[in-house]
Amino acid sequence: MEEDSRGTELSNVIRIDDERVRDHLGRIVRGTVEETLNAMLEAEAERLCNAGRYERTQARRDQRSGTYERKLETKAGSVTLKVPKLRRQTFEEAHSNAPRRSSSAIDGGRAQWRKH
């Protein structure tokens, strides 16, 4: 063990609280997962509407009507999804009627959503 010039032991100078580090990393990962999934839901809503938020075009197929929240259990923990509401179709209907695509933000067959 190392000693400083006064002869005191330095072995316990730095202590790492493993539990606090794991909790902090878990919060970061959950936040990143939540942000990513919500960004994907937003992109999917734009695709379904054929227009961006507040964009007015002749090609527009639907309009937004806010969002609703759902909890999703992931390996990183519980995350809150902000699911876009559409005026002419529900977000879930659009996915259940559409052919399965790997680019869908949330696959209804695998994801377990629950109201909170």
C-alpha positions in Angstrom: 0.0 0.0 0.0 1.1 3.5 -0.7 1.9 6.0 2.0 2.1 9.8 1.8 4.9 11.8 3.2 3.3 11.7 6.7 3.1 7.9 6.7 -0.7 7.7 6.4 -2.3 5.0 4.3 -3.9 6.1 1.0 -5.8 2.9 0.1 -9.3 4.3 0.9 -9.0 7.8 -0.6 -11.3 7.1 -3.5 -14.5 5.2 -2.9 -16.9 4.3 -5.6 -20.5 3.7 -4.7 -21.4 1.0 -7.2 -25.1 1.2 -6.5 -25.2 5.0 -7.2 -23.2 4.5 -10.4 -25.6 1.8 -11.6 -28.7 3.9 -10.7 -27.3 6.9 -12.5 -26.4 4.9 -15.6 -29.8 3.2 -15.6 -31.5 6.6 -15.6 -29.3 7.8 -18.5 -30.1 4.6 -20.5 -33.9 4.8 -19.7 -33.9 8.5 -20.7 -32.1 7.7 -24.0 -34.4 4.8 -24.8 -37.5 7.0 -24.0 -36.2 9.9 -26.2 -35.3 7.6 -29.0 -38.7 5.8 -29.0 -40.6 9.1 -28.8 -38.6 10.5 -31.7 -39.5 7.3 -33.7 -43.2 7.8 -32.8 -43.1 11.4 -34.0 -41.4 10.3 -37.3 -44.0 7.6 -37.8 -46.8 10.1 -37.2 -45.3 12.4 -39.9 -45.2 9.4 -42.2 -48.8 8.5 -41.5 -50.0 12.1 -42.0 -47.7 12.6 -45.0 -46.8 16.0 -43.4 -44.8 17.4 -40.6 -46.2 19.1 -37.5 -48.2 22.2 -38.5 -47.4 21.6 -42.2 -50.3 22.3 -44.6 -50.1 20.6 -48.0 -52.5 19.0 -50.4 -50.8 15.7 -50.0 -51.6 15.6 -46.2 -53.5 12.4 -45.3 -54.3 13.1 -41.7 -54.0 15.7 -38.9 -52.6 15.4 -35.4 -54.7 15.9 -32.4 -52.2 15.9 -29.5 -50.7 12.9 -27.7 -51.5 10.4 -25.0 -49.1 8.7 -22.7 -48.4 5.0 -22.3 -45.9 3.2 -20.2 -43.7 0.6 -21.9 -41.6 -1.9 -20.0 -38.2 -2.3 -21.5 -35.0 -4.1 -20.4 -33.8 -0.6 -19.4 -36.9 -0.1 -17.2 -40.2 1.6 -17.5 -40.4 4.4 -20.1 -43.2 6.9 -20.9 -44.2 7.0 -24.5 -46.0 10.1 -26.0 -48.2 8.4 -28.6 -49.5 10.8 -31.3 -53.2 11.1 -31.7 -54.4 11.4 -35.3 -57.9 12.7 -36.3 -58.9 10.1 -39.0 -57.2 7.0 -37.6 -55.8 5.8 -34.3 -52.1 5.2 -34.2 -52.6 1.6 -33.3 -55.0 1.0 -36.2 -52.5 2.4 -38.6 -50.0 -0.3 -37.4 -52.4 -3.2 -37.2 -53.7 -2.6 -40.8 -50.3 -1.9 -42.3 -48.0 -4.7 -43.4 -45.3 -5.4 -40.8 -42.2 -3.3 -41.4 -39.0 -3.2 -39.4 -39.1 0.6 -39.4 -42.3 0.8 -37.4 -41.6 2.6 -34.1 -43.4 0.2 -31.9 -44.4 -3.3 -33.0 -47.8 -3.9 -31.4 -47.2 -7.7 -31.3 -44.2 -7.4 -29.0 -44.6 -4.1 -27.1 -46.7 -4.2 -24.0 -48.3 -0.8 -23.5 -50.3 0.1 -20.4 -52.3 3.1 -19.4 -51.2 5.0 -16.4 
